[in-house]
Amino acid sequence: MDLGSKVLEIVEAGAKAKTALLEGGEKWIKAVVKGRKDPVAEFSKGKSNMTAIRQEVVTMLKDIVDDVLTPLEPLKKLGRKFVDTFKKVFDIAKSVKRAYDALKEGYRAARSLIDRIFGPKCHKDFPRTLRLAGGGCNGQGSYPSELKNRDEYEHEGIDVTISPGKEIVAPFDGNIMLSDKSHEIIIIPNAGSLKDTEVIITNINPDSSLVDNPVSAGQKIGVAANSPCGGNEHIHFSLRRTGGYVDPTHYLEARVPKIPEWVQECDDYRVVFKDDAIAEDCIICLDGKDKNDTSPERKGEDVGKPEDLDSSKDPSSVADAENKKPDSMFQRMQSRKPQIKEKAKKTKDGALATLFEKAGAFLKKFSIRNLKMGTILDLLEILGLDESQGKVAEVIRTIKEMISNKPCFNPYQMTDDQLRTELTERGMRAEGTREQMINSLTTPSNSQFTQYQTVFSLMPVRS
């Protein structure tokens, strides 16, 4: 009841009565009947009159109305405050309820999403192929499945294919019990997000020894029975909660792959502030890393040592036979090693003798620039390579003739290009002004003297 409104109605009615009393009373007081004597004046012998009596009556009525309305004035305000406060509380309660409903719906959506990705999944041995239309049933087996050939299943769910007589395992952990219908069982999970959810499986011949007992996921609970779809056998799978049925399809999906183990590759860090290195170190460091050998163990029988091969079929024997030929240069050097040493001692160049006596030390100090062509010819003679010796001697004579037959030149009569060519042939820098290039050609140097000495030393030396 709105107390403020009722009080307000009474106050308003009293105000109207007071207004009418004041307006009507004024007219009533002044109203005088003409032609008639004032009865009050005659009765009181002039001490009072009708006008005065009427004035007293109006004043008295006005006081009565004020006395009635005055106590109601506080009640009018008190009722309004109560009503306003009650309305505010009621609005807050409605807002809280709306927030609770939104939070509950959001929780359900989030829980559904989490369960879909990380939540429980049917055991891997539980059938998970949805039935297609055909084989006596025109409807699909996806949620909510439809047979479209006769009475539909009582519980909304999906149809997964399985041949009659095949074993059926429990999809989840829980307590198993028989349903009121034949070939139907109910499993109630006792933990996790499926708690208080009924798992209903139809078209199954259950194992009676398991009834009213807890079962584990993957445990055999019976075998598949014949389904209403001939040639397209299946079991009906439903999930029922207090709010209704749930689509079981997501519980048949494969579980999310295992996240690979984190391997720390970059182990160092460096903190730089305004181009200054504040700190630098390693995160785990080598001593903190686990030295875990993940190499798989070898399986299988040990392989024994193979049999020895026929030495006559060894390819290396062929190579050895080639090296042992009489005309092999290596064999000839080995067979004539004493003679080579003896003749090498008689040569004018001691480098060859050193080579055969101390080959290791000789190679450390050996330089091709210090080797004379006469010594090479002696070596060829010692080895009996007469043909090679003749060819080398012919090359030396040709070089000597080329040097000897080269015409003389006057640098001052040569062009700039001829000057650069001559400098290049002598191994000198072909650059600078014409005067600088002529000066380089006309100025003898130690390197030129050495070149001439080397050319003349190319001739065979005979003892």
C-alpha positions in Angstrom: 0.0 0.0 0.0 1.2 3.5 -0.9 0.7 5.3 2.5 1.9 8.6 1.1 -0.7 8.6 -1.6 -3.6 7.9 0.8 -2.5 10.7 3.2 -2.1 13.0 0.2 -5.6 12.3 -0.9 -7.0 13.1 2.6 -4.9 16.3 2.8 -6.1 17.4 -0.6 -9.8 16.7 0.3 -9.4 18.7 3.5 -7.8 21.6 1.6 -10.8 21.6 -0.8 -13.2 21.6 2.1 -11.4 24.5 3.7 -11.5 26.5 0.5 -15.2 25.8 0.0 -15.9 26.8 3.6 -14.0 30.1 3.2 -15.6 31.0 -0.1 -19.2 29.8 0.8 -19.0 31.0 4.4 -18.3 34.5 3.3 -21.4 34.6 1.2 -23.4 32.9 3.9 -22.3 35.5 6.5 -23.3 38.4 4.3 -26.6 37.0 3.2 -29.5 38.9 4.8 -33.2 38.1 4.2 -34.9 41.4 3.2 -38.2 42.2 4.8 -37.5 40.0 7.8 -36.2 41.0 11.2 -33.0 39.6 12.6 -34.2 36.8 15.0 -30.9 36.7 16.9 -31.1 40.5 17.6 -34.7 40.2 18.8 -33.9 37.2 21.0 -30.8 38.8 22.5 -32.4 42.2 22.7 -29.7 43.7 20.5 -26.7 42.1 22.2 -25.9 40.0 19.0 -27.1 39.4 15.5 -27.3 36.8 12.7 -24.1 38.0 11.0 -22.0 37.6 14.1 -23.4 34.1 14.8 -22.6 33.0 11.2 -19.1 34.4 11.5 -18.5 32.4 14.6 -19.8 29.2 12.9 -17.5 29.7 9.9 -14.5 30.4 12.1 -15.2 27.3 14.2 -15.5 25.0 11.2 -12.2 26.4 9.8 -10.4 25.6 13.0 -11.8 22.1 13.0 -10.5 21.5 9.4 -7.1 22.9 10.4 -7.0 20.6 13.5 -7.8 17.6 11.3 -5.2 18.4 8.6 -2.3 19.5 10.7 -1.5 16.0 12.1 -1.6 14.5 8.6 1.0 16.9 7.1 4.0 15.0 8.5 2.5 11.6 7.5 2.3 12.9 3.9 6.1 13.5 3.8 6.9 10.3 5.8 5.0 8.1 3.4 6.6 9.7 0.4 10.1 9.1 1.7 9.2 5.5 2.5 7.9 4.9 -1.0 10.8 6.6 -2.6 13.3 4.5 -0.6 11.4 1.3 -1.2 11.4 2.1 -5.0 15.2 2.7 -4.9 15.8 -0.6 -3.1 13.5 -2.4 -5.5 15.4 -1.0 -8.5 18.7 -2.0 -7.0 17.4 -5.5 -6.5 16.3 -5.7 -10.1 19.8 -4.4 -11.3 21.5 -7.0 -9.1 19.3 -9.7 -10.6 20.0 -8.6 -14.1 23.8 -8.5 -13.3 23.5 -12.0 -11.8 21.7 -13.4 -14.9 24.3 -11.8 -17.2 27.2 -13.2 -15.1 25.6 -16.6 -15.0 25.1 -16.6 -18.7 28.7 -15.4 -19.2 29.9 -18.1 -16.9 28.0 -20.7 -18.8 29.4 -19.5 -22.1 33.0 -19.3 -20.7 32.6 -22.7 -19.1 31.3 -24.2 -22.3 34.2 -22.8 -24.3 36.8 -24.0 -21.7 35.1 -27.4 -21.6 35.2 -27.6 -25.4 38.9 -27.0 -25.5 40.3 -28.3 -22.2 37.3 -30.1 -20.7 36.7 -33.8 -20.5 36.6 -35.8 -23.7 35.1 -39.2 -24.3 37.5 -42.1 -24.0 39.5 -42.8 -27.2 37.9 -46.2 -27.5 34.4 -44.8 -27.5 32.8 -44.7 -31.0 32.9 -41.2 -32.5 31.7 -41.4 -36.1 28.4 -39.7 -36.6 25.7 -41.6 -38.5 24.7 -40.4 -42.0 21.3 -40.6 -43.5 20.4 -44.0 -45.1 20.0 -47.6 -44.2 16.4 -47.2 -43.1 16.8 -43.8 -41.4 16.3 -40.7 -43.5 17.5 -38.3 -40.8 21.0 -37.3 -39.9 22.8 -38.5 -36.8 24.2 -35.1 -35.9 22.7 -33.1 -33.0 19.8 -33.3 -32.5 19.6 -36.6 -34.4 16.5 -37.7 -36.2 15.4 -41.1 -37.4 12.5 -40.0 -39.6 11.1 -43.5 -40.0 9.2 -44.2 -36.8 9.2 -43.0 -33.2 12.1 -40.7 -32.4 14.4 -41.2 -29.4 13.1 -39.8 -26.1 16.4 -38.0 -25.3 18.0 -35.4 -27.6 21.5 -36.5 -28.6 23.6 -37.8 -31.5 24.0 -41.2 -33.2 27.4 -42.8 -33.5 27.9 -45.8 -35.7 29.0 -49.2 -34.3 28.3 -52.8 -35.4 26.0 -55.0 -33.2 28.0 -57.1 -30.8 30.9 -54.7 -30.6 32.2 -53.8 -27.2 31.2 -50.4 -25.8 33.3 -48.7 -23.2 32.3 -46.0 -20.7 33.0 -42.6 -22.1 33.5 -41.0 -18.7 34.1 -42.0 -15.1 30.9 -42.3 -13.0 28.2 -44.5 -11.5 26.3 -46.7 -13.9 22.6 -47.6 -13.6 19.8 -49.1 -15.8 17.2 -46.8 -17.4 13.5 -47.5 -17.3 13.7 -48.5 -21.0 15.3 -51.6 -22.3 18.7 -51.4 -24.0 19.5 -48.1 -22.3 21.8 -47.2 -19.4 22.6 -43.9 -17.5 26.1 -42.9 -16.3 26.3 -40.1 -13.8 29.9 -38.6 -13.6 30.9 -37.8 -10.0 33.5 -35.1 -10.6 34.6 -32.4 -13.0 32.4 -30.2 -15.2 30.1 -33.1 -16.0 29.1 -33.5 -12.4 25.3 -33.8 -12.0 25.1 -34.6 -15.8 23.3 -37.8 -17.0 25.1 -39.6 -19.8 22.5 -41.7 -21.5 23.4 -44.4 -24.0 20.7 -46.2 -26.0 20.9 -49.4 -28.1 23.2 -51.2 -25.7 23.1 -54.6 -24.0 24.7 -53.6 -20.6 26.9 -55.8 -18.4 24.5 -56.6 -15.5 27.4 -57.1 -13.1 28.3 -53.4 -13.3 24.9 -52.0 -12.5 24.8 -49.5 -9.6 28.6 -49.6 -9.4 31.3 -47.0 -10.3 33.0 -47.5 -13.7 36.1 -45.9 -15.2 36.5 -44.3 -18.6 37.5 -47.0 -21.1 36.0 -49.8 -19.1 33.8 -52.2 -21.0 30.1 -51.7 -20.0 28.3 -53.8 -22.6 27.9 -54.6 -26.3 26.0 -52.8 -29.0 22.5 -53.9 -29.8 20.5 -53.7 -33.0 19.3 -50.1 -33.8 16.2 -49.0 -35.6 18.2 -48.2 -38.7 18.8 -51.6 -40.4 22.2 -51.5 -42.2 23.2 -48.3 -40.5 23.7 -49.6 -36.9 24.5 -47.1 -34.2 24.1 -46.2 -30.5 22.3 -43.1 -29.3 24.4 -40.8 -27.1 22.8 -38.0 -24.9 23.8 -35.6 -22.2 21.1 -34.2 -19.9 21.3 -31.6 -17.2 18.9 -29.7 -15.1 18.5 -27.0 -17.7 18.0 -29.4 -20.6 20.1 -31.4 -23.0 23.7 -30.6 -24.1 25.2 -31.3 -27.5 27.7 -34.2 -27.0 29.5 -33.6 -30.3 32.2 -31.5 -28.7 33.0 -34.2 -26.2 33.8 -36.6 -29.1 36.5 -34.3 -30.5 40.1 -35.1 -30.1 41.9 -33.5 -27.1 44.1 -30.5 -27.8 47.7 -31.7 -28.7 50.2 -31.6 -25.8 52.1 -28.3 -25.6 55.7 -28.9 -26.4 58.2 -28.5 -23.6 59.9 -25.1 -23.5 63.5 -25.2 -24.5 65.6 -22.2 -23.5 67.9 -21.3 -26.4 68.8 -17.7 -25.7 70.2 -17.7 -22.2 71.7 -14.2 -21.9 70.2 -10.8 -21.2 71.5 -7.3 -21.2 69.8 -4.2 -19.8 70.8 -0.9 -21.4 69.6 2.5 -20.3 70.7 5.6 -22.3 73.5 3.7 -24.0 74.9 2.4 -20.7 74.8 -1.3 -19.8 73.2 -1.5 -16.4 73.2 -5.3 -16.0 74.0 -8.4 -18.1 74.2 -12.0 -17.2 72.7 -15.4 -18.1 69.2 -16.5 -17.1 69.7 -20.2 -16.4 73.4 -20.5 -17.2 75.1 -23.7 -18.2 75.3 -25.1 -14.7 71.5 -24.8 -14.2 70.5 -26.6 -17.4 69.4 -30.2 -17.1 71.8 -32.6 -18.8 69.1 -35.1 -19.9 70.1 -37.5 -22.6 67.0 -38.0 -24.7 68.6 -40.3 -27.2 66.3 -43.4 -27.7 67.7 -46.7 -26.6 68.9 -49.0 -29.4 66.6 -52.0 -29.9 67.3 -55.3 -31.8 70.1 -57.8 -31.9 73.7 -56.9 -31.9 75.3 -57.1 -35.4 78.3 -59.4 -35.4 81.7 -58.7 -37.1 81.5 -59.5 -40.8 83.6 -62.2 -42.3 87.0 -61.4 -43.7 87.0 -60.6 -47.4 89.0 -62.4 -49.9 92.3 -60.5 -50.2 92.5 -61.3 -53.9 89.4 -59.2 -54.4 90.6 -56.2 -52.5 90.7 -53.2 -54.9 93.7 -51.8 -53.1 95.8 -54.7 -54.3 95.3 -53.5 -57.8 96.6 -50.1 -56.9 99.6 -51.6 -55.1 100.4 -53.7 -58.2 100.3 -50.6 -60.3 102.7 -48.8 -57.9 105.1 -51.8 -58.0 105.6 -51.6 -61.8 109.3 -51.3 -62.8 108.7 -48.1 -64.7 107.0 -46.3 -61.8 108.8 -43.1 -60.9 108.4 -43.7 -57.2 109.7 -47.2 -57.4 112.6 -46.1 -59.5 113.5 -43.4 -57.0 113.3 -45.9 -54.1 115.4 -48.5 -55.9 118.1 -45.9 -56.8 118.0 -44.0 -53.5 121.7 -44.8 -52.6 122.9 -43.7 -56.0 120.8 -40.5 -55.8 122.4 -39.6 -52.5 125.9 -40.3 -53.8 125.5 -38.2 -56.9 123.7 -35.4 -55.0 126.7 -35.0 -52.8 128.8 -34.4 -55.9 126.6 -31.6 -57.3 127.5 -27.9 -56.8 124.1 -27.2 -55.2 123.9 -28.7 -51.7 120.1 -28.3 -51.5 119.5 -31.6 -53.3 121.8 -33.4 -50.9 120.1 -31.9 -47.9 116.7 -32.9 -49.4 117.6 -36.6 -49.2 119.4 -36.5 -45.9 117.0 -34.3 -43.9 113.8 -34.1 -45.9 111.7 -32.6 -43.0 114.1 -29.8 -42.2 114.7 -29.2 -45.9 111.1 -28.6 -46.7 110.8 -26.0 -43.9 113.6 -23.8 -45.5 113.1 -24.8 -49.2 112.4 -22.0 -51.7 111.7 -22.5 -55.4 113.6 -19.2 -56.1 116.8 -20.7 -54.8 116.6 -23.8 -57.0 118.8 -23.7 -60.1 117.8 -25.3 -63.4 121.2 -27.1 -63.6 120.3 -29.0 -60.4 117.0 -30.0 -61.9 118.8 -31.3 -65.0 121.1 -33.3 -62.8 118.2 -34.8 -60.9 116.5 -35.9 -64.2 119.8 -37.5 -65.3 120.1 -39.4 -62.0 116.6 -40.7 -62.4 117.3 -41.8 -65.9 114.6 -39.5 -67.4 116.6 -38.7 -70.5 113.7 -37.7 -72.6 112.4 -35.3 -69.9 115.9 -33.9 -69.4 116.2 -33.2 -73.2 112.9 -31.3 -73.2 113.8 -29.2 -70.2 117.2 -28.3 -71.8 115.4 -27.4 -75.0 113.1 -25.0 -73.1 116.1 -23.4 -71.4 117.9 -22.8 -74.7 114.8 -21.2 -76.2 114.5 -18.8 -73.3 118.2 -17.9 -73.6 117.8 -17.2 -77.3 114.8 -15.0 -76.7 116.8 -13.0 -74.1 119.9 -12.8 -76.3 118.1 -11.8 -79.5 116.0 -9.1 -77.9 117.0 -5.8 -79.7 118.4 -2.9 -77.8 116.1 0.1 -77.3 116.4 3.8 -76.5 113.8 4.8 -73.9 113.9 8.4 -75.2 112.7 7.2 -78.7 109.8 5.0 -77.3 106.2 6.1 -77.0 104.3 6.3 -73.7 102.6 3.0 -74.4 105.9 1.3 -75.2 107.4 2.6 -72.0 104.5 1.3 -70.0 104.7 -2.1 -71.7 108.5 -2.4 -71.0 108.0 -1.5 -67.4 105.3 -4.0 -67.0 107.4 -6.8 -68.6 110.2 -6.0 -66.1 107.9 -6.2 -63.2 108.1 -2.5 -62.5 105.3 0.0 -61.9 104.1 1.5 -65.2 102.8 4.8 -64.0 103.8 8.5 -63.6 104.9 11.0 -66.1 107.1 10.2 -69.2 110.2 11.5 -67.5 109.5 9.3 -64.5 109.0 6.2 -66.6 112.3 6.8 -68.6 114.2 7.4 -65.3 112.8 4.0 -64.0 114.1 2.2 -67.1 117.5 3.9 -67.2 118.3 3.5 -63.5 119.8 0.1 -62.7 118.5 -1.8 -59.6 119.5 -4.8 -57.5 116.4 -6.6 -58.7 117.5 -6.3 -62.3 121.0 -7.6 -61.5 119.4 -10.6 -59.7 117.2 -11.3 -62.7 120.2 -11.4 -65.1 122.1 -13.6 -62.7 119.2 -16.0 -62.4 118.8 -16.2 -66.2 122.4 -17.1 -66.7 122.3 -19.7 -63.9 119.5 -21.5 -65.8 122.2 -23.1 -68.0 123.1 -26.7 -66.9 126.1 -26.9 -64.7 128.5 -29.8 -65.4 131.2 -30.8 -63.0 
